[in-house]
Amino acid sequence: ITRSQSDKLSAAISDHDHIVVDWAMRYGNPSIQSRIEALMAQGCKRLLVVPLYPQYSAATSATVCDEVFRVLARMRAQPTLRVTPPYYDDAEYIEALAASINAHLASLPFEPELIVASFHGMPQKYVDNGDPYQAQCIATTDALRKRMGLDPSKLLLTFQSRFGYDEWLQPYTDKTMEQLAKDGVRRIAVVTPGFSADCLETLEEIAQESAEIFRHNGGEQFTFIPCLNDSEAGMDVIRQLVLREVQGWI
């Protein structure tokens, strides 16, 4: 999906023929180091880094910056650098999410009683130490509620993917799935606005494991709403973000 996002972004801004679009993985290949070195070999003098995390966290977006800075620190000739900001409350992002949710719900043979917005979790102590992630997740959910005309009881916010023994951000997604079913909710939809592309945390943890928990405890109808991925609306969000941040360069 990330490769496709890169290819589609390149096509979408092809009228700026001096802009090269490339992609890298924070953990895995192609590495950030390998792609920066390749861009520098092509004569790149200005580098815009786009962390594809709508909400900022020291555990996600900041580690991308850390790795970029680590790579550049070993270079004598460094490019001018910019990093796109988080876009958790960007109007186009919220509009794209709302449109994606509505389109998915319209395709269903049933009507969910409520929607759960599940975000990747983190230890509570990170937020206690000043990480803005939780506040930005709340802001995304509030903006989505406002755009869709839903009150908090119809669009819930939860946090997934916890492990270890520390307290993590709550409410927990898995426990919420269990309790909703036990409380008599029979039809539910889950969306993951903290991910720009589907991955194990969405396709396995939510679409499979959360669905199983919900049904095991009495739920009947469960649907997972895909991420924006490389959809037209999703690519419009990334394109607008990039074009806004390269102003003065093109």
C-alpha atoms as one frame of an Amber mdcrd trajectory, in Angstrom:
protein
   0.000   0.000   0.000   2.803   2.430   0.867   4.456   1.808  -2.502   1.153
   2.495  -4.232   0.674   5.678  -2.204   4.114   6.842  -3.322   3.429   6.018
  -6.976   0.046   7.738  -6.945   1.447  10.809  -5.210   4.167  11.027  -7.852
   1.531  10.885 -10.593  -0.683  13.430  -8.821   2.082  16.043  -8.688   3.711
  15.127 -12.000   3.252  18.685 -13.273   6.090  19.551 -10.887   8.582  17.439
 -12.809  11.531  18.383 -10.608   9.957  16.721  -7.546  10.994  13.125  -6.891
   8.693  11.047  -4.673  10.193   8.094  -2.832   9.168   5.983   0.139  10.767
   4.166   3.056   9.780   2.122   6.087  10.618   3.181   9.619  11.226  -0.450
  10.567  12.036  -2.645   7.594  13.012  -2.174   3.986  13.545  -0.012   2.081
  15.160   1.790   4.989  15.108   5.538   5.539  18.888   5.608   5.212  18.911
   3.811   1.864  16.317   6.123   0.334  17.900   9.340   1.607  21.239   8.200
   0.203  19.581   7.381  -3.129  17.905  10.798  -3.279  21.162  12.552  -2.453
  22.868  10.595  -5.229  20.267  12.045  -7.616  21.244  15.558  -6.564  18.487
  16.242  -4.034  19.060  19.540  -2.234  15.689  19.887  -0.484  14.039  17.060
   1.413  10.440  16.948   2.643   9.805  14.092   5.071   6.167  12.969   5.334
   5.490  10.752   8.374   2.242   8.991   7.463   0.828   9.170  10.981  -2.176
  11.506  11.270  -1.552  11.962  15.005   1.892  12.818  16.368   3.578  10.647
  18.973   7.095  10.363  20.288   6.797   6.635  19.531   5.883   7.108  15.850
   6.386  10.421  14.037   9.257  11.463  16.288  11.170   8.245  15.635  10.961
   8.952  11.900  12.578  12.328  12.536  15.150  10.734  14.833  16.193   8.324
  12.095  16.308  11.046   9.429  18.475  13.213  11.691  20.721  10.242  12.470
  21.308   9.627   8.768  21.901  13.291   7.964  24.276  13.702  10.913  26.810
  11.545   9.080  26.658  13.629   5.894  28.938  16.570   5.227  26.628  17.948
   2.538  23.085  17.945   3.885  19.840  18.887   2.121  17.526  21.579   3.420
  14.973  19.713   5.509  11.277  20.054   6.232   8.914  17.660   8.018   5.157
  17.711   7.519   3.126  18.317  10.688   0.492  15.908  12.010  -2.835  16.272
  10.233  -5.182  14.882  12.878  -7.696  17.741  12.534  -7.054  18.718   8.922
 -10.402  19.498   7.285  -9.656  17.410   4.189  -8.579  14.446   6.308 -11.766
  14.595   8.390 -13.876  14.948   5.249 -12.152  11.945   3.660 -12.712   9.844
   6.785 -16.389  10.787   6.960 -16.936  10.045   3.267 -15.165   6.691   3.580
 -17.241   5.703   6.607 -20.517   6.750   4.998 -19.723   4.915   1.756 -18.864
   1.736   3.644 -21.980   1.890   5.815 -24.157   2.453   2.744 -22.839  -0.798
   1.255 -23.842  -2.933   4.245 -26.915  -5.162   4.487 -27.355  -3.991   8.093
 -27.195  -0.721  10.037 -24.609  -0.585  12.841 -25.927   0.641  16.172 -22.723
   2.574  16.748 -19.206   3.149  15.418 -15.978   2.619  17.343 -12.899   4.659
  16.390  -9.946   2.544  17.506  -6.505   4.154  17.727  -3.167   2.506  18.405
  -2.508   2.552  22.129   0.494   3.632  24.171   1.493   3.485  27.839  -0.297
   6.096  29.941   3.056   7.298  31.281   3.993   8.606  27.814   1.057  11.008
  27.911   1.784  11.857  31.542   5.262  12.891  30.382   3.850  15.275  27.781
   3.146  13.266  24.624   0.254  14.968  22.736  -0.956  11.765  21.070  -4.050
  11.149  23.200  -5.221  14.748  22.857  -4.843  14.542  19.080  -6.806  11.262
  18.934  -9.581  12.947  20.904  -9.478  15.939  18.547  -9.776  13.656  15.503
 -12.746  11.846  17.012 -14.462  15.073  18.060 -14.028  16.532  14.563 -15.380
  13.340  13.004 -18.395  13.353  15.326 -19.127  16.956  14.402 -18.765  16.292
  10.676 -21.027  13.213  10.804 -23.548  14.644  13.255 -22.972  11.893  15.821
 -22.974  12.251  19.581 -20.312  10.517  21.727 -22.579   7.536  22.410 -22.728
   6.753  18.675 -19.041   7.249  17.876 -16.807   5.871  20.617 -13.047   6.291
  21.011 -10.870   3.366  22.130  -7.201   2.318  22.122  -5.828  -1.006  20.902
  -2.568  -2.999  20.729  -1.560  -2.886  24.382   0.983  -5.321  25.794   3.078
  -5.693  28.921   2.022  -4.837  32.457   1.943  -1.027  32.404  -1.323   0.877
  32.260  -2.082   1.959  28.698  -4.451   4.574  27.317  -8.069   3.671  27.964
 -10.714   2.622  27.154  -9.219  -0.532  25.654 -10.632  -1.670  22.313 -10.833
  -5.370  23.181 -12.542  -4.755  26.520 -14.953  -2.335  24.843 -15.887  -4.958
  22.227 -16.602  -7.435  25.002 -18.640  -5.033  27.124 -20.705  -3.646  24.256
 -21.764  -7.146  23.258 -22.600  -8.039  26.855 -24.641  -4.830  27.114 -26.808
  -5.939  24.211 -25.231  -4.174  21.234 -25.624  -6.527  18.279 -24.384  -4.544
  15.271 -21.166  -2.540  15.224 -18.686  -0.854  12.879 -15.035  -0.137  13.660
 -12.809   2.438  11.968  -9.098   3.068  12.624  -8.354   6.778  11.998  -4.830
   6.563  13.410  -3.596   4.501  10.462  -3.098   5.886   6.952  -2.841   2.363
   5.519  -4.134  -1.023   6.566  -1.666  -3.325   8.311  -1.568  -6.156  10.851
  -3.004  -3.896  13.551  -6.096  -3.229  11.446  -6.537  -6.331   9.285  -5.741
  -8.857  11.998  -6.217  -7.201  15.380  -9.420  -5.354  14.481 -11.011  -7.070
  11.471 -10.392 -10.544  12.906  -9.629 -10.523  16.636 -12.003  -7.732  17.672
 -14.740  -9.249  15.534 -14.220 -12.589  17.263 -14.370 -10.998  20.733 -17.559
  -9.138  19.838 -19.320 -12.209  18.444 -18.080 -14.501  21.224 -19.806 -12.269
  23.781 -23.139 -12.057  21.984 -22.576  -9.597  19.150 -23.937 -10.537  15.746
 -22.921  -8.135  12.979 -19.395  -6.664  12.862 -17.829  -4.647  10.071 -14.352
  -3.195   9.726 -14.069   0.045   7.755 -10.802   0.067   5.761  -8.227   2.823
   6.137  -8.013   5.512   3.478  -5.060   3.632   1.974  -4.351   4.685  -1.632
  -7.961   5.633  -2.365  -8.640   8.810  -4.297  -9.745  10.607  -1.134  -6.778
   9.314   0.832  -4.345  10.430  -1.845  -5.970  13.864  -1.994  -5.202  14.259
   1.718  -1.527  13.394   1.214  -1.232  15.489  -1.955  -2.651  18.588  -0.279
  -0.394  18.060   2.726   2.700  17.820   0.525   1.836  20.762  -1.724   1.167
  22.939   1.306   4.523  22.115   2.870   6.642  22.607  -0.280   5.422  26.161
  -0.768   8.409  28.375  -1.450  10.296  25.434  -2.939   8.293  25.062  -6.150
